[in-house]
Amino acid sequence: MKLSHLRQIIIYLQKFQKISAIYRVSDTILKIAFDKNDEIYFNMMRSNSSMFRCESYSRSKVYNAPFDVVLAKRFNRSNILNVELLNDDKIVRFKTSIASAYKEEITYLQFEFTGKYTNIIILDEQNTVLEALRHVDLFSSFREVRVGQKLLDIPNAPFVAKEYPLEDIEEFLYSVYEKETGQKLDSLKKQKISLINKKLSKLKKLYKNLDDEQKLQEEIQTSQHYGNLVLASLHKIKPYAKVLELEDYDGEVVKIKLEKSFKSASAIADFFFAKSKKAKQKAKNLHIQKDSLSSKINHNELFINTIKDAKDVAKIELLFPKQLKNKKIKKDDSIETFWIEGYKIQLGKNEKGNISVLKNARAKDIWLHLKDQPSTHVLITTDKQNVPLGIINGAARLCVDFTTTSKDKYLVDYTPRREVTMQNGANVLYNKYKTIEIDTRS
């Protein structure tokens, strides 16, 4: 951020008296709720740091690193004593206090918009580092950022910063978000759609290359017939023959070219019976393969449509959670998993996935389904805690997004899993439930 902008934003920040809540919404973005409803986001990405405001920004997960623990302990429901630009540089420092049972505890929250060394540092009254978003050792910089060490000041920049007047601070903060996220959102959409399109292309190719049912039926009949003809003419067939001329039941001569040589006539018969059996097995499983591939193709087409409809980067991050590094965890290919503010959301990609979602759920998990019409089954893992309405709303939106591409108002029912009774397949009955409305038209 420009120093001139920070000088003006500081004046705007000085009107706030309290930090109501503070937490990370992504790896590098921290949200502060000032006083009651004023929310400002601090994007501390290296070389591209900024402050912005927006209508809402979904938390990708709940962070519990030492930095986040100290952040919550020291600043949730704290009083703001002072906000300044430290040494008139690109460092925003909040001086805060929390009244404990024993004494008033003073803590500094320092946002350093300093390019390569962009950081958030938590300090005590003696300027000792309590925690930091990024720890910096002496091999990386002259200025060490390490828990328990005193923090040195940054030397003043050897130039005079230009002035860039802002007419409206709030309007500027909203525009920062729109500009940054607009460019990033377009880029992410292209990247993720390309990723899903590759999967979709492979699935469509597999579907196209499936055996033709009519040809399989013809092969079943023909191979079975040839096998019976061979058995009826065992005494006429010579070993290692390449072409057979056999009399059919109607008296006509049937000419059969063999794919390879066989040492006996009975081996030829066995070959044709095995070929018929194999074709019969393929025909039997063909509809299962078609249904499976068709449901996967449909799911990925819905996925692409959901990406296209995403209004912010947070939605893209929700749709593409970071993969678990533990390779021992076996992933169910029929279930899609998302995370909304630390809550695990699962949905079935097809009937098999819907059944798995239901069977693996616990009694207090929240189950969601479109009202009075077929849809994907969605499950919120609760760990027995009450689920905020915002999480239910997010899960309900996923339920709609991965069921239909039509833009309309939809009703989504939700209830604890214990209230849902499984019938045939993924068909269910449920009585006690609540309903939420999802409008996809805007």
ZIJONOR-V104131 format. One record per pair of residues at least 24 apart in sequence whose C-alpha atoms are under 7 Angstrom apart, sorted by the first residue. I is the first residue (numbers start at 1). J is the second residue. If there is no record, write none. Layout:
# ZIJONOR-V104131
i=<I;I>
j=<J;J>
This chain:
# ZIJONOR-V104131
i=<1;1;1;3;3;3;4;4;4;4;5;6;9;10;10;13;14;17;17;18;18;18;18;19;19;19;19;19;19;20;20;20;21;21;22;22;22;23;23;24;25;25;25;25;26;26;44;44;46;46;46;46;47;47;49;51;52;52;52;52;53;53;53;54;54;57;58;58;59;59;60;60;60;60;60;60;61;61;61;61;62;62;67;67;67;70;74;89;90;127;181;181;185;185;189;189;193;196;196;200;200;203;203;207;207;213;216;216;219;219;220;220;220;223;223;223;223;224;224;224;226;227;227;227;230;230;231;231;234;237;239;239;239;295;295;296;299;299;302;302;302;303;305;306;340;343;343;344;344;345;345;345;345;346;346;346;347;347;347;347;348;348;348;349;351;354;355;355;361;362;363;363;363;364;364;364;365;365;366;366;366;366;367;367;367;367;368;368;368;368;368;369;369;369;369;370;370;370;371;371;371;375;376;376;397;407;407;408;408;408;409;409;409;409;410;410;410;411;411;411;411;412;412>
j=<49;50;113;89;90;161;161;162;163;164;164;90;169;83;84;83;83;79;80;77;78;79;80;75;76;77;78;79;80;76;77;78;76;77;72;75;76;68;72;63;58;59;60;61;59;60;118;119;115;116;117;118;115;116;113;173;173;174;176;177;173;174;177;174;177;314;314;341;340;341;317;318;339;340;341;342;339;340;341;342;341;342;131;132;133;131;107;156;114;151;312;313;312;313;307;308;304;300;304;297;300;293;297;290;293;283;279;283;276;279;276;279;280;272;273;275;276;272;273;276;272;269;272;273;265;269;266;269;265;265;263;264;265;349;350;349;349;402;401;402;405;402;405;401;391;380;381;380;381;379;380;381;395;378;379;380;376;377;378;379;376;377;378;376;426;426;425;426;417;417;416;417;418;416;417;418;416;417;414;415;416;417;414;415;416;417;396;412;413;414;415;399;412;413;414;411;412;413;411;412;413;403;402;403;438;440;441;439;440;441;437;438;439;440;437;438;439;435;436;437;438;436;437>
